[in-house]
Amino acid sequence: MKKVYVGMVAEIVHSGHINLLLEASKLGEVTVGLLTDKAVSEYKEIPVVSFENRKKVLLSIGYVKEVVEQHELDYSKNLRLLKPDYVVHGDDWNNGVQSETRAKVIEVLKDFGGALIEIPYTKGISTTQIKTSIRNSQINYRVRSLRTLLSGQKRALRFIDLHNGLSGLIAEHSFVIKKDQKASFDGMWASSLTDSTSRGKPDIEAVDLSSRVNSLQDVLECTTKPIIFDGDTGGKNEHFAFSVRALERNGVSAVIIEDKFGLKRNSLLEFDNPFLQEDPEIFAEKILVGKKAQTSSDFMIIARIESLILGKPVEEALNRAKIYVAAGADGIMIHSRNKSGEDAISFIKEFRKLNKEIPIVVIPTSFSHISESEFWDIGANIVIYANHLLRASYPAMKSIAEQILLDEKAANCESKIMSMKEILNLIPGG
């Protein structure tokens, strides 16, 4: 019996998939290389249906003999292992992100005499359109998406700041190809600093939660990736409960609150009179209130520890972390102004000795020379680039404004800015 290999995501099985598997079964025994959740998220959105459930569905289809894991978009590893006589795929992968995959499949098949069979794509059916319809009615998908990424991660997740819909689109769609692998951002950081600054206000919780959530709607409408919300101090306990419900209801995956006391001031500022840190037991109460307020287990409350910012020892930060985790914190964020990052690294290493499960978040603004892989190696789960898009936009806009003032015309700026055609085509339907 001939061996046939079919690579699939099979998140939503429709008539196009059935037709593909039917045609493949006419050639021999069908093995489906099912992309893992992590593999799917590397080039598309996080799958709504888990790998195990997708596998069960495929095995229930009579045309499928076996389902194996495919850990990356590249088929090469599985093909060299299984050496199928045929690889069957729809004819819709000649262009776009899968065109390179197709070329590699053809190349590998030559090594052992296999053949690629391409089946005409079933018109009028789009998994993307079906998923969009589902997601529009199921906000819980987006809330759950961060936990999904954390459960299957093989590297540190990378998040970047946003402050409006346009920055959200950049975070959503930016990618590069490195060593034949697609690198992109896993999600977005709704920073209070960038939100306040973009409104011309100081970072002192001057913008109320309702205003920030309203602004976030623009991002939620044009993106799909998980959002971590900068909750500042969280406010009063009673108010924090409502904040959690509002964020969860709108599809935010997590909120980070910091253990400062009193009026919030940005941690990276130099102070003659440093801010005070909240009593850890009182801050733990706020975490408890938030956990009781959420309506699902998917939403995450992450505790941000300010001890290192104030020059306190790592041991003090660790003690606070233990108290916050005991209160129900779903993650710990560590922050520091130390440009070497040594104190933050020490905290992460020591905390991992105490707890190997709770996610650790790091914002390396002050120690930006440390790479994601280095953080991953010592136990950090999420790296947030907290303000870089906003910091990039200001000097660019200022430069253009000054050029126009100098020249009294815009002609000399055209080579430095997007064309009108590009800006009009940036937003679908624009």
N, C-alpha and C positions, 0 to 999 in steps of 0.2 A: 504494500500500500504506500502510495506517495505521501510525503509530508508537506503540509501547507501551513504557512505562518501568516497570521493577520495581526497587525498592530492596531490597537484601539484604545480610546478613552472610555467609550461606552457609558458615559455619564447618564445620558438619556437615550435609551435604545429605541430607535424608530424604524420605519419600513426600509429606509436606506441601509441601515446596518444589517437587517435581516436579509435583504437582497444580496449584500456583499458576502455574508456568511454562506448563503445558499450557493452562490456561484463558486465560492472557495471549496465547499464540500464536494462539488462535482469533480474536483481535481484530486482529492485524497482526504486524509484525516487532518482536521483543522486544529491547530494550536493557536490560541489567541495570546499575543503578548500584550497584557493589560498594563497600561501606564499607571504607576503608583501615584498616590495623591501628591507626593512631593514632585514627581516628574511632571505632572500636569501643571502644577503651580509655577514651574520654571518658565513655561512659555504661554500659558493661558491663565485664567482665573482659578482660584482654589475650587476644586470640585465640590458640588453640593452633595453628591452621593459618595460615600467612602469606598475605598478599594475593595474591602471584603464584600460589601453589598453589591457592587458592580460585578464582582467575580461570580457571586451566587446567581445573578440574573443571566449571565452568559452561559454558565454551566447548565442552566435549565433549558437552554435552546438546543434542540436536537442536532444541529449542524456542528456543534462545538465538542471536540473530544477532550481538550485540556486547556487550562488557563495558567499562564506563567507570569511572573512579575517582570515588567520592563521598567528599569530604574531611571531611564533617561530617554529623551526623544530619539536619540541615535539607536538604531536597531542592531548595530554591529556586534555587540557582545552576545546577544541572544542568538543571532544568526550563525555566528561562528561556533557556538555551543551546540545548536540543534541541527545545523546544516539542512534546512528544508529544501525540497525540490522546487517549491514555488513560494513566492511572497505575493499576497494579493492585497491590493489597496485601491481605493477610489482614484479616479483620474483628476482629483481636485488639488493635488499637492505639487503641481509643476511650478507654482509661483508661491511667494510668501515665505513664512518661517520654515515650512516643511520641505522647500525645494532642495536645501542642502542635505536633509535626511534622505530624500529620494535618491540623490546622486550617490550617497554613501552605500545605500542598499544595493544599487546596481553594481557598484565597485566590489562589495563584499561577495555578492552572489557569483561573480566571475571566478572567485577563488575555488569554488567547489561545484561549478556548473549549474547553479540554480537559476531560476528565471523569475522575472517580475511580471505579474499579470495585473493590468489596470482595468477596473470596472467603471463604466460611465457613472458619474455621480448622480444620485437621485435628485432631480430638480424639485423645487418647491418645498424642500424640507431643510430647516436650519436649526441645529442644536443651539446655536448662540441665541436665536430669536426665542426659542422655547425657554431657555434658561433666563433670559431677560424678563420674560413674562412671569416666570415663577418668582424671581427675585423681587420684582416690583410689588408682589403681594406677600412676600415673606422676609420681613426685615431681620428676622432671627438668623437668617443665613449670614448676614454681615456681622452681627454681634458674635457669632460662633467662629468666624473666620480666623481670628487671632489664635484661639485655642487649637484650631485645626493645624495651623502652621507650626505652632510650638510642639504639637504631639508628634510631628514627623520630621522635625528639622535635622539637618546634617551640617549646618553652619549657623553662624550668628545671623539673625534676621536684621535687615537694615530698613530703617524708617527715616523719612525726611520731612522737614517742616512744610506747612502750608499756611496760607493766610487768605486765600480766596479760591474761587473755582478754577482760575487759570493755573495757579500753582498746584492745585490738586490734579489737573490734567497732566502737568509735567511729571509729578510724582507717579501717576498712574501709568504713563506710557513711555517714560524714558528707559532706554536699555542700551547696552553695548554687548558686543560679542568678544569674549576673552577665551582663548584656547578652545574654540569651537563650542563654548557654552554661553548661553544668554545670561547676562547679569542685569538685574533690575531691582527696583525697590519693592519690598514686601508690603509696605504700608505707609501711612502718613501720620505725622505728629501735629495735632492741632494745638500749637504753641500759644500760650497767653502772651508771651513777649512779641511774637510776630503779629498776632492779632491786634494787640494794643498799638504797636508801632505803626502798623499799616493804617490805623485810624488817627495817628498823630497824638496818641495818648501814652502816658508813662505806664510801665509794667508794675502797677500797684493794685491790681484787681479793680481798676477804674471802669472796666467794661463788664457789665453784669452778665450773668449766665444766659439770660434770655436773648440778649443781643448776640452773644457768641454762638448760641445754638442756631439762631436765625441765619447768621452768616454761614454756618456750617451746612445749611440746606443746599447752598449752591454747589458745595463740594460733593455732598451725598448724591445729588442728582446726576452728576457727570462722571462719577468714579465708582469702583466696586471694591477696592482693596480695604483692608481693615484700618480703622482710625483709632489712635490712642489720644485721648483728650487730656490736655494739661489743666488739671483742676485747681491749681494753685494750692491754697491751704484747705480748700473744701468748704470754707465758711463755717457757720454754726452747724452743729450736728443736725438740727431739725431741717435746715436748709439743704444740707448735703444729701439727706434722704430723697428730697424732691429732685435734686440734681442728678442723682443716680438713675432715678426712674426716667427723667427726661432724656438723658444720654442713651440709655438702653432702648427706649422707645423709638429713638431716631436712628438706631443702627450702629452706634459707636461701640467698639469692642472692649475698651478699657478706659479707666480714668486713673491718672496718677495724682496723688495729693501729697503735699510736703509737710513735714512736721515743724513748720515755723509757728511762732506765737505772735499774734497781733497783726498789724498792717503788713501785707506782703511787700517785700523789696527784692529785686532780682539778686540772686545768689552770687553772681559774678562781679557785682560792683564792690569797690573798696569802700569800707565804712569806718568813720571815726568811732561810731557807736554801733557795733555789730547787732544784728537782730537777735531776738531771743528764740530759743527752741522750746517747743511745747513739751510739757511733761509727757513721757512716753505712755503712761497709763491713760492719760486723758486723750491722747491721740489714738490710742487703741480703741477707745470707746467710739470714736468717730468711724473707725473702720467697721466695728460691729454694727453700728447704725446703718452704714451703707450696705453691708452684706445682707442685712435683714430687709432692706428696702428693695433690692433687685428682685425681678420676677422670674429670672431663669438662672441656671448655674453657669451659663456661658459668659456672662458679663464679668469683667475682671477689675478688681480694685487693687492698685499697686501703690505701695507705700514708699515715698521718697525720703531718704534720710539725709539731713543737712549737717550731721556731726562733723564731717571732714571739712566742709566749707568753713566752719567755725574754728578749725584747728584742733578739734578734740581727737583723742586717740582712736585707733581702729577698734579697740576693745569696747569703747562706749557705743560706737555705731553697731557693733555686733550684738550687744545687749538689747539695743532698740529693735534690731531686726528680729530677734527671737520673740520679743513681746508682740510685735506687729503680726508676725506669722501666726502666733498663737491666737490672735484676735480674728484671724481669718483673711489676712492679706494674701492675695493671689500671686503677688510678685514683690520684689524689692528693687528699688532704684537707688543707685549710689551716685553721688555727685561730689566734685572736688574742684578747687581752684589751683591745685598743685600742678604745675606745668609738666612735671615728670610723670604724673599719673601713678606714682608708686604707692600712695596711700589707698587709692581706689583698687589697684591691683591686689594689694595686700588684703583688703576687705573681701574681695571676690574669692580669693583663694581660701581665706579662713572661713567664710560663710559656707563655701562648698564642702568643707570638712564637717560642718554641722548639719547641712541640709543639701541633699543632692537633687531635690525635685523642684523646689520653688524657683520659678524663672527670675533671672537677674537682668535688670535693665541698666545700661550705662549711657551717659551723654558726654562724650569726650571732647567737649568744646575747648577746654583748656589744654588737653593733652591729645591733640588731633594727630600726632605722629604715630599713635598706636593703631594697628590695623584691626579690622574685623576678625581676621583669623587668629590674631594674638588673643583677643578677648574671648573668642570661642574656645581656644585651647585651655584657658584658665577657668572656664565655667560660666561666662556670660552668655545670655541668650538673645538679647536684643540690643542693637546699637542704634541710637537716635542721633541723626544729624539735625540739630534742633533749630537752627536759624539761618542756614546757609543760603536757601533760595531768596529770602528777604535781603540778606546781606549782599547777595549778588545783584539784586535788582536795583538797589539804591544807587551805587556808583555808576551803573549803566545809564540810568535815567538822568542823573545829575550831569554826566558827561555830555549827553545829547542836548540837554537844555542849555548848557554853557556854549556848546558849539553853535547853536542857533543864534544865541545872543551875540556871539563874536561875528558871525557871517551875515547876520540879518537875512538869512534864507536857509532852507533845509536841504539844499542839494548835496552839500558835503557830508550830510549824515546818512544818506540813503544806503551807502555800502555797509553801514554798521547796524542797520535795523532791518526787521522783517519787511518784505514787500507787502503791499496791500492785498495781493492775491493770496499770499501765505496766511495772513491774518484772517482773511475772510474764509479760507478753507480749513482753518484750525479747528473750528467748532462745527460738528455735523449739523447740517441744516442751515448754516450761516450764509 
